[in-house]
Amino acid sequence: MRHIKTIEGQMEARGLKIALVAARFNSFVVERLLEGAVDYLLRHGAEREDLTVIRGPGAFELPLICRKLAGSGAFDGLVALGAVIRGATPHFDYVCAETVKGLAQVSLESGLPVGFGVLTTDTLEHAVERAGGKSGNKGAEAASAMLETLRVLQQL
């Protein structure tokens, strides 16, 4: 689009302090998401010493942990990683809704980008597919979204 100013986020992680908050619940899946996010950030220039992994119990607790990290001033961006797999009760719906709402609130209130890498799937097989299987790695995608948003915000 000629003659229109365009602001785009450069996918460069060098020099950024990033916190990756990983839920322990469904750790078999979450560890794959974490590996994908770390690999993505390293391939885009991040240094290992600039990445911090924080582990919490489950997806429901991610917003509170992220809120504390966002308020610390120690990080440029956050990546929240978890996996909620539907069961036989409505518990899934409550956990998913509150996790999404809470992480969005952290981002909006703090102005810090929060990459959303929380899987909400019907089956374990669907979760595995999204954690490095045939559907890609949603942890890497969450890191990418956080990085692009951070770089756009820096230009605004």
Secondary structure, DSSP 4 states (H G I P E B T S, - for coil): -TT----------TT--EEEEEESTTHHHHHHHHHHHHHHHHHTT--GGGEEEEEES-GGGHHHHHHHHHHHT--SEEEEEEEEE--SSTHHHHHHHHHHHHHHHHHHHH---EEEEEEEESSHHHHHHHEEETTEEHHHHHHHHHHHHHHHHHH-
